[in-house]
Amino acid sequence: MNKIATVVEWLRTSKKTIVLTGAGMSTESGVPDFRSASGWWTKTDPQQVATVDAMNSNYPLFHEFYSMRINLLEKCSPHEGHIILAQWEKKGIIHRIATQNVDGFHLQAGNKKVDELHGSIYTFRCKNCGKSATKEAFLNREVCVCGGKLRPNVVLFGESLPEETWMRAIANIKSAELVIVIGTSLEVYPVNQLPMMTNGKTVYINKDIAQHSSYFDCIVQGKAKETLIEINNLLTK
Ligand code: APR
């Protein structure tokens, strides 16, 4: 049986399927990923923009990086692959999505059960007192009433993941019969530990599969949108 047919078979028989996505899920929407040749980290050093120390010691560069990503995202939208995952949730084909992406595209596409493991770039808070703030206030470089500067609610390197969200993702992965991992290099701890936590079958859909050819039960080398369309066409035949 070919790999697409295998994934379809597993989707049909699994009573609980969890999808784990990374930045490769959004590149076909025009959003760069991080570690591919055209990724953010090939142009910008994450240590300079995506750590708490960078935020505190070089706020202008930190603010410029996240403002630029926010402005880019406003010109991008979920693609057909995101829409298919939303349809699959509605039909009960998948149980939940855990994502490393902060772009909110799964929610925009219509998924309701989404765990944003690395937070969201669409909500903001004061980095000193934690008081919530608006996107406009952040983009306009306003400061909090306490005098603190504003930041997006994304998880920076070295910060812990939102506890409840993380624990829920672990519980769901552990009890899943099928875990489908899409568009992630699995380079970043602790999310890269999730696929190993399940007793269910594991599928890896990725453009570059060199690093993880051993672990997964089924590996589909390909683009997220194209592959999800192919799977969906066979699934809904
Ligand atoms: N279809 C499938 N896979 C793709 C596509 C695509 N259209 N485009 C890129 N990819 C693959 C790349 O080959 C790469 O293996 O997606 C993966 C993206 O990996 P990263 O750029 O490392 O992104 P991700 O795994 O989500 O990074 C995790 O790192 O910097 C932090 O917080 C950031 O959440 C991010 C985390």
py3Dmol code that shows the C-alpha trace and the ligand (Angstrom):
import py3Dmol

protein = """\
ATOM      1  CA  MET A   1       0.000   0.000   0.000  1.00  0.00           C
ATOM      2  CA  ASN A   2       1.423   3.466  -0.785  1.00  0.00           C
ATOM      3  CA  LYS A   3       2.112   5.910   2.025  1.00  0.00           C
ATOM      4  CA  ILE A   4      -0.892   8.139   1.366  1.00  0.00           C
ATOM      5  CA  ALA A   5      -3.185   5.106   1.419  1.00  0.00           C
ATOM      6  CA  THR A   6      -1.543   3.973   4.659  1.00  0.00           C
ATOM      7  CA  VAL A   7      -2.185   7.344   6.319  1.00  0.00           C
ATOM      8  CA  VAL A   8      -5.798   7.289   5.111  1.00  0.00           C
ATOM      9  CA  GLU A   9      -6.270   3.775   6.490  1.00  0.00           C
ATOM     10  CA  TRP A  10      -4.844   4.826   9.856  1.00  0.00           C
ATOM     11  CA  LEU A  11      -6.995   7.992   9.944  1.00  0.00           C
ATOM     12  CA  ARG A  12     -10.098   5.900   9.301  1.00  0.00           C
ATOM     13  CA  THR A  13      -9.393   3.374  12.055  1.00  0.00           C
ATOM     14  CA  SER A  14      -7.877   5.657  14.728  1.00  0.00           C
ATOM     15  CA  LYS A  15     -10.255   6.561  17.562  1.00  0.00           C
ATOM     16  CA  LYS A  16      -8.057   9.470  18.672  1.00  0.00           C
ATOM     17  CA  THR A  17      -5.791  11.326  16.250  1.00  0.00           C
ATOM     18  CA  ILE A  18      -3.632  14.275  17.301  1.00  0.00           C
ATOM     19  CA  VAL A  19      -1.908  16.555  14.806  1.00  0.00           C
ATOM     20  CA  LEU A  20       1.338  18.351  15.734  1.00  0.00           C
ATOM     21  CA  THR A  21       2.381  21.200  13.448  1.00  0.00           C
ATOM     22  CA  GLY A  22       5.334  23.517  12.977  1.00  0.00           C
ATOM     23  CA  ALA A  23       6.310  26.417  10.761  1.00  0.00           C
ATOM     24  CA  GLY A  24       6.362  24.220   7.651  1.00  0.00           C
ATOM     25  CA  MET A  25       2.570  24.143   7.919  1.00  0.00           C
ATOM     26  CA  SER A  26       2.456  27.866   7.075  1.00  0.00           C
ATOM     27  CA  THR A  27       5.172  28.355   4.431  1.00  0.00           C
ATOM     28  CA  GLU A  28       2.653  27.675   1.642  1.00  0.00           C
ATOM     29  CA  SER A  29       0.739  30.655   3.065  1.00  0.00           C
ATOM     30  CA  GLY A  30       3.798  32.837   2.459  1.00  0.00           C
ATOM     31  CA  VAL A  31       5.115  32.767   6.030  1.00  0.00           C
ATOM     32  CA  PRO A  32       8.810  31.857   6.318  1.00  0.00           C
ATOM     33  CA  ASP A  33       9.776  29.001   8.602  1.00  0.00           C
ATOM     34  CA  PHE A  34      12.873  29.221  10.806  1.00  0.00           C
ATOM     35  CA  ARG A  35      15.500  26.710   9.747  1.00  0.00           C
ATOM     36  CA  SER A  36      14.974  26.166   6.018  1.00  0.00           C
ATOM     37  CA  ALA A  37      17.211  28.002   3.570  1.00  0.00           C
ATOM     38  CA  SER A  38      14.745  30.916   3.488  1.00  0.00           C
ATOM     39  CA  GLY A  39      13.886  30.714   7.173  1.00  0.00           C
ATOM     40  CA  TRP A  40      13.990  33.512   9.756  1.00  0.00           C
ATOM     41  CA  TRP A  41      17.041  32.110  11.519  1.00  0.00           C
ATOM     42  CA  THR A  42      19.131  32.132   8.349  1.00  0.00           C
ATOM     43  CA  LYS A  43      18.816  35.943   8.282  1.00  0.00           C
ATOM     44  CA  THR A  44      18.499  36.818  11.970  1.00  0.00           C
ATOM     45  CA  ASP A  45      20.274  35.358  14.999  1.00  0.00           C
ATOM     46  CA  PRO A  46      17.509  34.106  17.347  1.00  0.00           C
ATOM     47  CA  GLN A  47      19.756  35.000  20.296  1.00  0.00           C
ATOM     48  CA  GLN A  48      19.435  38.655  19.216  1.00  0.00           C
ATOM     49  CA  VAL A  49      15.635  38.748  18.939  1.00  0.00           C
ATOM     50  CA  ALA A  50      13.918  35.712  20.475  1.00  0.00           C
ATOM     51  CA  THR A  51      15.286  35.464  24.024  1.00  0.00           C
ATOM     52  CA  VAL A  52      14.307  37.261  27.251  1.00  0.00           C
ATOM     53  CA  ASP A  53      17.810  38.707  27.397  1.00  0.00           C
ATOM     54  CA  ALA A  54      17.428  40.115  23.865  1.00  0.00           C
ATOM     55  CA  MET A  55      14.068  41.628  24.823  1.00  0.00           C
ATOM     56  CA  ASN A  56      15.573  43.265  27.907  1.00  0.00           C
ATOM     57  CA  SER A  57      18.924  44.333  26.501  1.00  0.00           C
ATOM     58  CA  ASN A  58      17.977  45.268  22.949  1.00  0.00           C
ATOM     59  CA  TYR A  59      14.290  46.150  22.918  1.00  0.00           C
ATOM     60  CA  PRO A  60      14.370  48.128  19.622  1.00  0.00           C
ATOM     61  CA  LEU A  61      15.634  45.081  17.688  1.00  0.00           C
ATOM     62  CA  PHE A  62      13.224  42.772  19.539  1.00  0.00           C
ATOM     63  CA  HIS A  63      10.325  45.144  18.808  1.00  0.00           C
ATOM     64  CA  GLU A  64      11.328  45.495  15.132  1.00  0.00           C
ATOM     65  CA  PHE A  65      11.505  41.709  14.620  1.00  0.00           C
ATOM     66  CA  TYR A  66       8.078  40.958  16.073  1.00  0.00           C
ATOM     67  CA  SER A  67       6.479  44.033  14.462  1.00  0.00           C
ATOM     68  CA  MET A  68       7.781  42.868  11.086  1.00  0.00           C
ATOM     69  CA  ARG A  69       6.358  39.352  11.631  1.00  0.00           C
ATOM     70  CA  ILE A  70       2.985  40.794  12.731  1.00  0.00           C
ATOM     71  CA  ASN A  71       2.824  43.015   9.642  1.00  0.00           C
ATOM     72  CA  LEU A  72       3.749  40.115   7.358  1.00  0.00           C
ATOM     73  CA  LEU A  73       1.109  37.853   8.906  1.00  0.00           C
ATOM     74  CA  GLU A  74      -1.564  40.474   8.189  1.00  0.00           C
ATOM     75  CA  LYS A  75      -0.942  39.862   4.472  1.00  0.00           C
ATOM     76  CA  CYS A  76      -1.073  36.051   4.808  1.00  0.00           C
ATOM     77  CA  SER A  77      -3.901  33.616   5.486  1.00  0.00           C
ATOM     78  CA  PRO A  78      -4.467  29.927   6.125  1.00  0.00           C
ATOM     79  CA  HIS A  79      -4.185  27.670   3.049  1.00  0.00           C
ATOM     80  CA  GLU A  80      -6.247  24.680   1.950  1.00  0.00           C
ATOM     81  CA  GLY A  81      -4.255  22.375   4.206  1.00  0.00           C
ATOM     82  CA  HIS A  82      -5.374  24.362   7.262  1.00  0.00           C
ATOM     83  CA  ILE A  83      -8.965  24.264   5.975  1.00  0.00           C
ATOM     84  CA  ILE A  84      -8.776  20.477   5.572  1.00  0.00           C
ATOM     85  CA  LEU A  85      -7.594  20.074   9.183  1.00  0.00           C
ATOM     86  CA  ALA A  86     -10.584  22.180  10.299  1.00  0.00           C
ATOM     87  CA  GLN A  87     -12.932  19.973   8.260  1.00  0.00           C
ATOM     88  CA  TRP A  88     -11.346  16.884   9.822  1.00  0.00           C
ATOM     89  CA  GLU A  89     -11.990  18.251  13.318  1.00  0.00           C
ATOM     90  CA  LYS A  90     -15.620  18.971  12.435  1.00  0.00           C
ATOM     91  CA  LYS A  91     -16.033  15.428  11.102  1.00  0.00           C
ATOM     92  CA  GLY A  92     -14.351  13.908  14.156  1.00  0.00           C
ATOM     93  CA  ILE A  93     -11.469  12.593  12.039  1.00  0.00           C
ATOM     94  CA  ILE A  94      -8.917  14.390  14.247  1.00  0.00           C
ATOM     95  CA  HIS A  95      -9.300  15.096  17.953  1.00  0.00           C
ATOM     96  CA  ARG A  96      -7.019  18.077  18.470  1.00  0.00           C
ATOM     97  CA  ILE A  97      -4.085  20.076  17.089  1.00  0.00           C
ATOM     98  CA  ALA A  98      -0.970  20.957  19.072  1.00  0.00           C
ATOM     99  CA  THR A  99       1.010  23.634  17.245  1.00  0.00           C
ATOM    100  CA  GLN A 100       4.337  25.370  17.662  1.00  0.00           C
ATOM    101  CA  ASN A 101       3.063  28.129  15.382  1.00  0.00           C
ATOM    102  CA  VAL A 102       2.049  31.493  16.809  1.00  0.00           C
ATOM    103  CA  ASP A 103       0.293  32.620  13.598  1.00  0.00           C
ATOM    104  CA  GLY A 104      -3.193  31.529  14.685  1.00  0.00           C
ATOM    105  CA  PHE A 105      -3.867  29.995  11.254  1.00  0.00           C
ATOM    106  CA  HIS A 106      -5.440  26.814  12.650  1.00  0.00           C
ATOM    107  CA  LEU A 107      -7.945  28.910  14.629  1.00  0.00           C
ATOM    108  CA  GLN A 108      -8.562  31.204  11.652  1.00  0.00           C
ATOM    109  CA  ALA A 109      -9.198  28.140   9.463  1.00  0.00           C
ATOM    110  CA  GLY A 110     -11.896  26.965  11.906  1.00  0.00           C
ATOM    111  CA  ASN A 111     -10.230  24.492  14.272  1.00  0.00           C
ATOM    112  CA  LYS A 112     -11.585  24.958  17.785  1.00  0.00           C
ATOM    113  CA  LYS A 113      -9.371  22.457  19.641  1.00  0.00           C
ATOM    114  CA  VAL A 114      -5.925  23.955  19.241  1.00  0.00           C
ATOM    115  CA  ASP A 115      -3.104  24.001  21.790  1.00  0.00           C
ATOM    116  CA  GLU A 116      -0.693  26.851  20.982  1.00  0.00           C
ATOM    117  CA  LEU A 117       2.416  25.455  22.654  1.00  0.00           C
ATOM    118  CA  HIS A 118       4.580  28.479  21.816  1.00  0.00           C
ATOM    119  CA  GLY A 119       1.862  31.050  22.503  1.00  0.00           C
ATOM    120  CA  SER A 120       0.365  33.599  20.155  1.00  0.00           C
ATOM    121  CA  ILE A 121       1.750  36.635  18.353  1.00  0.00           C
ATOM    122  CA  TYR A 122      -1.691  38.254  18.384  1.00  0.00           C
ATOM    123  CA  THR A 123      -1.947  38.986  22.114  1.00  0.00           C
ATOM    124  CA  PHE A 124       0.377  41.166  24.177  1.00  0.00           C
ATOM    125  CA  ARG A 125       1.352  42.005  27.731  1.00  0.00           C
ATOM    126  CA  CYS A 126       3.591  44.286  29.742  1.00  0.00           C
ATOM    127  CA  LYS A 127       6.933  42.540  30.179  1.00  0.00           C
ATOM    128  CA  ASN A 128       7.203  43.926  33.722  1.00  0.00           C
ATOM    129  CA  CYS A 129       3.762  43.629  35.337  1.00  0.00           C
ATOM    130  CA  GLY A 130       2.036  41.284  32.877  1.00  0.00           C
ATOM    131  CA  LYS A 131      -0.925  43.578  32.260  1.00  0.00           C
ATOM    132  CA  SER A 132      -2.496  42.729  28.892  1.00  0.00           C
ATOM    133  CA  ALA A 133      -2.052  45.200  26.045  1.00  0.00           C
ATOM    134  CA  THR A 134      -3.375  45.695  22.501  1.00  0.00           C
ATOM    135  CA  LYS A 135      -1.575  45.005  19.208  1.00  0.00           C
ATOM    136  CA  GLU A 136      -1.801  48.717  18.353  1.00  0.00           C
ATOM    137  CA  ALA A 137      -0.163  49.683  21.649  1.00  0.00           C
ATOM    138  CA  PHE A 138       2.672  47.231  20.942  1.00  0.00           C
ATOM    139  CA  LEU A 139       3.147  48.318  17.325  1.00  0.00           C
ATOM    140  CA  ASN A 140       3.077  51.984  18.395  1.00  0.00           C
ATOM    141  CA  ARG A 141       5.752  51.210  21.026  1.00  0.00           C
ATOM    142  CA  GLU A 142       3.534  52.479  23.829  1.00  0.00           C
ATOM    143  CA  VAL A 143       4.470  51.573  27.397  1.00  0.00           C
ATOM    144  CA  CYS A 144       2.349  50.114  30.166  1.00  0.00           C
ATOM    145  CA  VAL A 145       0.887  52.338  32.905  1.00  0.00           C
ATOM    146  CA  CYS A 146       3.591  50.848  35.146  1.00  0.00           C
ATOM    147  CA  GLY A 147       6.229  52.101  32.715  1.00  0.00           C
ATOM    148  CA  GLY A 148       7.057  48.621  31.426  1.00  0.00           C
ATOM    149  CA  LYS A 149       7.587  47.874  27.744  1.00  0.00           C
ATOM    150  CA  LEU A 150       5.163  45.613  25.833  1.00  0.00           C
ATOM    151  CA  ARG A 151       5.805  42.149  24.338  1.00  0.00           C
ATOM    152  CA  PRO A 152       3.824  39.563  22.334  1.00  0.00           C
ATOM    153  CA  ASN A 153       2.636  36.454  24.208  1.00  0.00           C
ATOM    154  CA  VAL A 154       5.018  34.183  22.309  1.00  0.00           C
ATOM    155  CA  VAL A 155       7.276  31.770  24.212  1.00  0.00           C
ATOM    156  CA  LEU A 156      10.836  33.058  23.890  1.00  0.00           C
ATOM    157  CA  PHE A 157      13.840  30.742  23.982  1.00  0.00           C
ATOM    158  CA  GLY A 158      14.519  29.875  27.618  1.00  0.00           C
ATOM    159  CA  GLU A 159      10.937  30.550  28.732  1.00  0.00           C
ATOM    160  CA  SER A 160       8.679  27.730  29.868  1.00  0.00           C
ATOM    161  CA  LEU A 161       5.685  26.716  27.804  1.00  0.00           C
ATOM    162  CA  PRO A 162       2.186  27.578  29.081  1.00  0.00           C
ATOM    163  CA  GLU A 163       1.817  24.875  31.753  1.00  0.00           C
ATOM    164  CA  GLU A 164      -1.834  23.887  31.243  1.00  0.00           C
ATOM    165  CA  THR A 165      -1.501  23.824  27.451  1.00  0.00           C
ATOM    166  CA  TRP A 166       1.682  21.754  27.649  1.00  0.00           C
ATOM    167  CA  MET A 167       0.209  19.227  30.104  1.00  0.00           C
ATOM    168  CA  ARG A 168      -2.903  18.881  27.919  1.00  0.00           C
ATOM    169  CA  ALA A 169      -0.772  18.250  24.832  1.00  0.00           C
ATOM    170  CA  ILE A 170       1.200  15.552  26.645  1.00  0.00           C
ATOM    171  CA  ALA A 171      -1.987  13.867  27.904  1.00  0.00           C
ATOM    172  CA  ASN A 172      -3.537  13.909  24.426  1.00  0.00           C
ATOM    173  CA  ILE A 173      -0.410  12.616  22.693  1.00  0.00           C
ATOM    174  CA  LYS A 174       0.010   9.831  25.254  1.00  0.00           C
ATOM    175  CA  SER A 175      -3.569   8.611  24.745  1.00  0.00           C
ATOM    176  CA  ALA A 176      -3.580   9.080  20.968  1.00  0.00           C
ATOM    177  CA  GLU A 177      -3.864   6.109  18.620  1.00  0.00           C
ATOM    178  CA  LEU A 178      -2.345   8.191  15.812  1.00  0.00           C
ATOM    179  CA  VAL A 179      -0.066  11.240  15.867  1.00  0.00           C
ATOM    180  CA  ILE A 180       0.506  13.111  12.605  1.00  0.00           C
ATOM    181  CA  VAL A 181       3.465  15.511  12.697  1.00  0.00           C
ATOM    182  CA  ILE A 182       3.490  18.135   9.927  1.00  0.00           C
ATOM    183  CA  GLY A 183       6.065  20.757   8.949  1.00  0.00           C
ATOM    184  CA  THR A 184       8.505  20.825  11.816  1.00  0.00           C
ATOM    185  CA  SER A 185      12.238  20.170  12.084  1.00  0.00           C
ATOM    186  CA  LEU A 186      11.677  18.795  15.606  1.00  0.00           C
ATOM    187  CA  GLU A 187      14.792  20.739  16.629  1.00  0.00           C
ATOM    188  CA  VAL A 188      13.261  22.541  19.584  1.00  0.00           C
ATOM    189  CA  TYR A 189      12.848  21.062  23.050  1.00  0.00           C
ATOM    190  CA  PRO A 190      10.475  20.144  24.663  1.00  0.00           C
ATOM    191  CA  VAL A 191       7.983  19.904  21.776  1.00  0.00           C
ATOM    192  CA  ASN A 192      10.369  17.621  19.893  1.00  0.00           C
ATOM    193  CA  GLN A 193       9.831  15.054  22.661  1.00  0.00           C
ATOM    194  CA  LEU A 194       6.070  14.790  22.027  1.00  0.00           C
ATOM    195  CA  PRO A 195       6.095  12.279  19.128  1.00  0.00           C
ATOM    196  CA  MET A 196       8.070   9.833  21.289  1.00  0.00           C
ATOM    197  CA  MET A 197       5.480  10.028  24.075  1.00  0.00           C
ATOM    198  CA  THR A 198       2.702   8.247  22.220  1.00  0.00           C
ATOM    199  CA  ASN A 199       1.974   4.507  22.087  1.00  0.00           C
ATOM    200  CA  GLY A 200       0.029   5.144  18.915  1.00  0.00           C
ATOM    201  CA  LYS A 201       1.196   5.114  15.320  1.00  0.00           C
ATOM    202  CA  THR A 202       3.254   8.099  14.171  1.00  0.00           C
ATOM    203  CA  VAL A 203       3.304   9.839  10.791  1.00  0.00           C
ATOM    204  CA  TYR A 204       5.787  12.512   9.702  1.00  0.00           C
ATOM    205  CA  ILE A 205       4.828  14.785   6.793  1.00  0.00           C
ATOM    206  CA  ASN A 206       7.702  17.119   5.967  1.00  0.00           C
ATOM    207  CA  LYS A 207       9.569  18.645   3.051  1.00  0.00           C
ATOM    208  CA  ASP A 208      12.919  17.552   4.510  1.00  0.00           C
ATOM    209  CA  ILE A 209      12.948  14.165   6.227  1.00  0.00           C
ATOM    210  CA  ALA A 210      16.679  13.539   6.605  1.00  0.00           C
ATOM    211  CA  GLN A 211      16.819  14.018  10.359  1.00  0.00           C
ATOM    212  CA  HIS A 212      13.939  11.787  11.397  1.00  0.00           C
ATOM    213  CA  SER A 213      13.872   8.894   8.966  1.00  0.00           C
ATOM    214  CA  SER A 214      14.230   6.361  11.778  1.00  0.00           C
ATOM    215  CA  TYR A 215      11.595   7.071  14.433  1.00  0.00           C
ATOM    216  CA  PHE A 216       8.274   7.395  12.600  1.00  0.00           C
ATOM    217  CA  ASP A 217       6.016   4.522  11.505  1.00  0.00           C
ATOM    218  CA  CYS A 218       5.262   6.291   8.228  1.00  0.00           C
ATOM    219  CA  ILE A 219       7.207   9.136   6.610  1.00  0.00           C
ATOM    220  CA  VAL A 220       5.755  11.189   3.759  1.00  0.00           C
ATOM    221  CA  GLN A 221       8.270  13.508   2.133  1.00  0.00           C
ATOM    222  CA  GLY A 222       6.303  16.389   0.713  1.00  0.00           C
ATOM    223  CA  LYS A 223       4.677  19.745   1.233  1.00  0.00           C
ATOM    224  CA  ALA A 224       2.009  20.119   3.887  1.00  0.00           C
ATOM    225  CA  LYS A 225      -0.769  21.625   1.720  1.00  0.00           C
ATOM    226  CA  GLU A 226      -0.230  19.295  -1.242  1.00  0.00           C
ATOM    227  CA  THR A 227       0.020  16.204   0.937  1.00  0.00           C
ATOM    228  CA  LEU A 228      -3.064  17.081   3.010  1.00  0.00           C
ATOM    229  CA  ILE A 229      -5.041  17.625  -0.229  1.00  0.00           C
ATOM    230  CA  GLU A 230      -3.873  14.213  -1.517  1.00  0.00           C
ATOM    231  CA  ILE A 231      -4.784  12.476   1.745  1.00  0.00           C
ATOM    232  CA  ASN A 232      -8.129  14.260   1.932  1.00  0.00           C
ATOM    233  CA  ASN A 233      -9.022  13.362  -1.673  1.00  0.00           C
ATOM    234  CA  LEU A 234      -8.496   9.659  -0.939  1.00  0.00           C
ATOM    235  CA  LEU A 235     -10.103   9.871   2.518  1.00  0.00           C
ATOM    236  CA  THR A 236     -13.286  11.464   1.209  1.00  0.00           C
ATOM    237  CA  LYS A 237     -13.599   9.268  -1.922  1.00  0.00           C
TER     238      LYS A 237
END
"""
ligand_1 = """\
36
APR
N 5.606 21.445 3.789
C 6.191 20.553 4.629
N 7.316 20.816 5.335
C 7.847 22.046 5.173
C 7.295 23.026 4.326
C 6.128 22.674 3.608
N 5.529 23.538 2.768
N 8.058 24.149 4.409
C 9.049 23.861 5.286
N 8.926 22.608 5.734
C 9.732 21.918 6.743
C 11.187 22.267 6.737
O 11.897 21.344 5.900
C 11.568 22.080 8.214
O 11.965 20.734 8.457
O 9.238 22.348 7.990
C 10.271 22.349 8.955
C 10.266 23.681 9.661
O 11.219 23.595 10.699
P 11.593 24.933 11.517
O 11.839 26.025 10.552
O 12.665 24.531 12.483
O 10.259 25.296 12.281
P 9.701 24.599 13.592
O 10.068 23.166 13.649
O 8.256 24.939 13.668
O 10.485 25.399 14.752
C 10.111 25.147 16.088
O 11.587 26.946 16.742
O 12.420 29.075 16.587
C 11.510 28.292 17.227
O 9.594 29.112 18.236
C 10.110 28.765 16.994
O 8.106 27.423 17.029
C 9.388 27.546 16.442
C 10.284 26.409 16.867
"""
view = py3Dmol.view(width=600, height=400)
view.addModel(protein, "pdb")
view.setStyle({"model": 0}, {"cartoon": {"style": "trace"}})
view.addModel(ligand_1, "xyz")
view.setStyle({"model": 1}, {"stick": {}})
view.zoomTo()
view.show()
